[in-house]
Amino acid sequence: MKIILRQDVEKLGNIGDVIAVKAGYGRNFLIPNQLAYIATPGAVRALESEKKQYEGKMAKARSQAEVVAAQLAELQITIAMQVGEEGRLFGTVTAPMIAQELELRGFKVDRRHITIDEPIKTLGIFDVHVKLHADVIAALKVWVIGQE
């Protein structure tokens, strides 16, 4: 079955691609979820207008993400943790903790979009990456201090 993708589908293709898929996958998943059209000449014309709208939305979302990334680059958050011997933490600083601190400062970020390179188990300053858009990743400074 030949279909035209209406949206980017991971491991399948990008918007506007004409691809061949198994009939059941196309009929039962892609078409009902409005991810694809059956490849007909009329569908190709309809897809062209949808593609322009999609690209406009993505450009707008990217520009908003770049603004937020610039704000996050200037931001430094502090997380207080209980400390044991030699500056080791009781536990680890996690992505949900960072997301909660960002939310207190007015940034709504999903915890799954926060990437911590190495587990934070000591006091200090750490760089954390926040994925705001497919093409925009912001760097964030996290200060881990001892709790009194």
C-alpha positions in Angstrom: 0.0 0.0 0.0 1.4 3.4 -1.0 0.8 6.3 1.5 1.9 9.9 1.9 3.0 10.9 5.4 1.1 13.9 6.9 3.5 14.2 9.8 7.0 13.0 10.7 6.9 9.4 11.9 9.9 8.1 13.7 11.7 5.3 11.9 9.3 5.6 8.9 9.8 9.0 7.2 9.2 12.7 7.1 6.2 14.8 6.1 5.4 14.5 2.4 7.3 11.3 1.8 5.6 8.7 -0.4 6.3 5.3 1.1 5.1 1.7 0.8 3.8 0.1 4.0 1.9 -3.1 4.8 -1.8 -2.7 4.2 -2.8 -3.4 7.8 -0.3 -0.9 9.2 -1.6 1.8 6.9 -5.3 1.0 7.3 -5.3 0.3 11.0 -2.8 2.8 12.4 -1.4 5.5 10.1 -4.7 6.6 8.4 -7.0 6.5 11.4 -4.5 8.5 13.5 -4.2 11.0 10.6 -0.5 10.4 10.2 -0.9 9.5 6.5 -3.1 9.6 3.4 -3.5 7.0 0.7 -1.3 8.1 -2.2 -3.7 9.6 -4.7 -3.2 12.7 -6.9 -5.7 14.7 -4.8 -4.0 13.7 -1.6 -0.7 15.0 -3.0 -2.3 18.5 -3.6 -3.9 18.5 -0.1 -0.6 17.5 1.5 1.2 20.5 -0.1 -0.9 23.0 1.8 -0.7 21.0 5.0 3.1 20.9 4.6 3.3 24.7 4.4 1.1 25.1 7.5 3.2 22.5 9.4 6.5 24.2 8.4 5.1 27.6 9.6 4.1 26.1 13.0 7.5 24.4 13.4 9.3 27.7 12.6 7.2 29.5 15.2 7.8 26.8 17.8 11.5 26.9 17.1 11.7 30.6 17.5 9.9 30.4 20.8 12.2 27.6 22.0 15.2 29.7 21.1 13.9 32.6 23.3 13.3 30.2 26.2 16.8 28.7 25.6 18.4 32.1 25.9 16.5 32.7 29.2 17.6 29.3 30.5 21.2 30.0 29.6 21.3 33.0 31.9 19.4 31.1 34.7 21.2 29.2 37.5 19.2 27.1 39.9 20.2 25.9 43.3 19.2 22.6 44.8 19.8 21.9 48.5 20.5 18.3 49.5 21.5 16.5 52.6 25.2 15.9 52.7 27.1 13.0 54.3 30.9 12.5 54.7 33.3 13.9 52.1 30.6 16.0 50.4 28.7 13.0 49.1 24.9 13.5 48.9 22.3 11.2 50.4 20.6 10.3 47.1 21.0 11.9 43.7 19.8 15.1 42.1 17.2 13.9 39.5 15.5 15.4 36.5 12.1 15.8 38.3 13.9 17.8 41.0 15.3 20.1 38.3 12.0 20.3 36.5 10.3 21.3 39.8 12.8 24.1 40.4 12.3 25.4 36.9 8.6 25.4 37.4 9.0 27.5 40.5 10.8 30.0 38.3 8.1 30.0 35.7 9.5 27.6 33.1 7.2 24.6 32.3 9.7 21.8 31.2 8.9 18.1 31.0 11.2 16.1 33.1 11.9 13.7 30.2 13.4 16.5 28.3 16.1 17.2 30.9 19.4 15.3 30.3 21.9 14.8 33.1 25.2 13.5 31.6 26.4 11.9 34.8 24.5 11.2 38.0 24.9 14.2 40.4 26.0 12.7 43.7 28.4 15.4 45.0 28.2 19.1 45.8 29.2 21.5 43.1 28.2 23.2 39.8 26.9 21.0 37.0 25.7 21.5 33.5 22.4 20.1 32.5 20.8 20.1 29.0 17.1 20.8 28.4 15.6 19.8 25.0 13.1 22.5 24.2 12.6 21.6 20.5 13.9 19.0 18.0 16.7 21.5 17.1 17.0 23.6 20.2 18.9 22.3 23.3 19.5 24.8 26.2 22.3 24.5 28.7 21.5 25.1 32.4 23.7 25.6 35.4 22.7 23.6 38.5 24.3 24.5 41.9 24.1 21.7 44.4 24.6 22.9 48.0 24.4 21.3 51.4 21.2 21.5 53.4 21.5 22.9 56.9 
